[in-house]
Amino acid sequence: MGTFQQADAPKSAKFSVPTELGVSCGWIERRCFREWNGGLWLIHWPYYHYGMTPSQQFNTAEADGWSLANRIFGVGFRRETYANLAYLLARFPLGIAYFTVLITGLSLGVGLVPMVVGLPILAGVLALGGYIGVIEAELLGRLRGRDISNSPADPRELSITEYLKTVVTTPRNYLLVAFGFASFVVGIPLFVAITVVFSIGFTLVATPFLYWIPVVEYNFTGLRGTIEVGMYTVDAGSVVGASINTLPEALAASAVGVVVCLAGLHAVNLSAWLLAELTERLLTFLSE
C-alpha cells in the first residue's frame, strides 16, 4: 500500500511529476514512485496506488498472475536457466581436476620434504590455488554475468625467490586450495542429483510416445518374484506397484514428468545462485 509522508514543498515542485525511486525490499529489488501532491510526498508502488479504478486494479492483478505464471512455467525457456545448469555441471569435471592435481602435488610435496625438493612442490600447489581463482572468476563472468577478476602473482615479473615468497605469504592461495577440494565434494552430488532428477523427468514426459512400444515397459514396483499364499502363488509386482498401459495413465505420468522437470530447473537456478554468491563473496573478499 502507498504511504504518505509530510514534507516541505521543494522550490522546483510546480507540477505533480512522478519520480521513479529504487527501493530495496529484502533481497528483492522493487520500484516505487515519488509524487508531489498537495503539500505531501505521495510514495506508492506501481501495483497499489491510491486513486486506482476497479478496472485498473483488476488489470494489475491479471498482470501479476501472468507474471507469476511466467516465473513458474517460463523457466525452461530462459537462457539463464541453461547457463546456470552448465555452471553447476562444470563443478563435476572441475572438481575432479582440482582434486587430482592438488592431492598429487600435496602428496609429492609432503613426501619429499625431507629431501628439500618437496618445499618448492608445495609452493607450486599454493600457486595453483591462485589459478583456481582465475578459472572461477572466468566462469562467473561467462555463465553468470559477474564482473569478477582474480590476479595471481606472475612468475615472469618476479625473481624465483620473490615469487615463492609471495605465493607462500598470500592467504588467498590457501583458501583457494581449500575451495578446490570443496568443489570436488560438491561437484559429485550435484552431478548425480541433476542426472537422476532430469532422467526421471524426461522419462515420464516421454511416456505417451513410448508406453505402447512392445519392448518398452513402464513398471513402478519395488518388489520382484512371487509370494506364496496358501495354495496360491501371487506375483509380488502385481500386488505392490503400478504400471502404465493406457493413454490416460501415460498422459498423467507425462504431467508428473513436467512438474519434476520444472521443479528441477528451479532448483538448478537456486543452487547456481547460491554457489555463485558464495564464490563471488570469496573472490571479492580475497581481492580486498
Secondary structure in CASP SS format (residue, H / E / C, confidence):
PFRMAT SS
TARGET T0000
AUTHOR 0000-0000-0000
METHOD secondary structure of the structure
MODEL  1
M C 1.00
G C 1.00
T E 1.00
F E 1.00
Q E 1.00
Q E 1.00
A C 1.00
D C 1.00
A C 1.00
P C 1.00
K C 1.00
S C 1.00
A C 1.00
K C 1.00
F C 1.00
S C 1.00
V C 1.00
P C 1.00
T E 1.00
E E 1.00
L E 1.00
G E 1.00
V E 1.00
S E 1.00
C E 1.00
G C 1.00
W C 1.00
I E 1.00
E E 1.00
R E 1.00
R E 1.00
C E 1.00
F E 1.00
R E 1.00
E E 1.00
W E 1.00
N E 1.00
G C 1.00
G C 1.00
L E 1.00
W E 1.00
L E 1.00
I E 1.00
H E 1.00
W E 1.00
P C 1.00
Y C 1.00
Y E 1.00
H C 1.00
Y C 1.00
G C 1.00
M C 1.00
T C 1.00
P H 1.00
S H 1.00
Q H 1.00
Q H 1.00
F H 1.00
N H 1.00
T H 1.00
A H 1.00
E H 1.00
A H 1.00
D H 1.00
G H 1.00
W H 1.00
S H 1.00
L H 1.00
A H 1.00
N H 1.00
R H 1.00
I H 1.00
F H 1.00
G H 1.00
V H 1.00
G H 1.00
F H 1.00
R C 1.00
R H 1.00
E H 1.00
T H 1.00
Y H 1.00
A H 1.00
N H 1.00
L H 1.00
A H 1.00
Y H 1.00
L H 1.00
L H 1.00
A C 1.00
R H 1.00
F H 1.00
P H 1.00
L H 1.00
G H 1.00
I H 1.00
A H 1.00
Y H 1.00
F H 1.00
T H 1.00
V H 1.00
L H 1.00
I H 1.00
T H 1.00
G H 1.00
L H 1.00
S H 1.00
L H 1.00
G H 1.00
V H 1.00
G H 1.00
L C 1.00
V H 1.00
P H 1.00
M H 1.00
V C 1.00
V C 1.00
G H 1.00
L H 1.00
P H 1.00
I H 1.00
L H 1.00
A H 1.00
G H 1.00
V H 1.00
L H 1.00
A H 1.00
L H 1.00
G H 1.00
G H 1.00
Y H 1.00
I H 1.00
G H 1.00
V H 1.00
I H 1.00
E H 1.00
A H 1.00
E H 1.00
L H 1.00
L H 1.00
G H 1.00
R H 1.00
L H 1.00
R H 1.00
G C 1.00
R C 1.00
D C 1.00
I C 1.00
S C 1.00
N C 1.00
S C 1.00
P C 1.00
A C 1.00
D C 1.00
P C 1.00
R C 1.00
E C 1.00
L C 1.00
S C 1.00
I H 1.00
T H 1.00
E H 1.00
Y H 1.00
L H 1.00
K H 1.00
T H 1.00
V H 1.00
V H 1.00
T C 1.00
T C 1.00
P H 1.00
R H 1.00
N H 1.00
Y H 1.00
L H 1.00
L H 1.00
V H 1.00
A H 1.00
F H 1.00
G H 1.00
F H 1.00
A H 1.00
S H 1.00
F H 1.00
V H 1.00
V H 1.00
G H 1.00
I H 1.00
P H 1.00
L H 1.00
F H 1.00
V H 1.00
A H 1.00
I H 1.00
T H 1.00
V H 1.00
V H 1.00
F H 1.00
S H 1.00
I H 1.00
G H 1.00
F H 1.00
T H 1.00
L H 1.00
V H 1.00
A C 1.00
T H 1.00
P H 1.00
F H 1.00
L H 1.00
Y C 1.00
W C 1.00
I C 1.00
P C 1.00
V C 1.00
V C 1.00
E C 1.00
Y C 1.00
N E 1.00
F E 1.00
T C 1.00
G C 1.00
L C 1.00
R C 1.00
G C 1.00
T E 1.00
I E 1.00
E E 1.00
V E 1.00
G C 1.00
M C 1.00
Y E 1.00
T E 1.00
V E 1.00
D E 1.00
A H 1.00
G H 1.00
S H 1.00
V H 1.00
V C 1.00
G C 1.00
A E 1.00
S E 1.00
I C 1.00
N C 1.00
T C 1.00
L H 1.00
P H 1.00
E H 1.00
A H 1.00
L H 1.00
A H 1.00
A H 1.00
S H 1.00
A H 1.00
V H 1.00
G H 1.00
V H 1.00
V H 1.00
V H 1.00
C H 1.00
L H 1.00
A H 1.00
G H 1.00
L H 1.00
H H 1.00
A H 1.00
V H 1.00
N H 1.00
L H 1.00
S H 1.00
A H 1.00
W H 1.00
L H 1.00
L H 1.00
A H 1.00
E H 1.00
L H 1.00
T H 1.00
E H 1.00
R H 1.00
L H 1.00
L H 1.00
T H 1.00
F H 1.00
L H 1.00
S H 1.00
E C 1.00
END
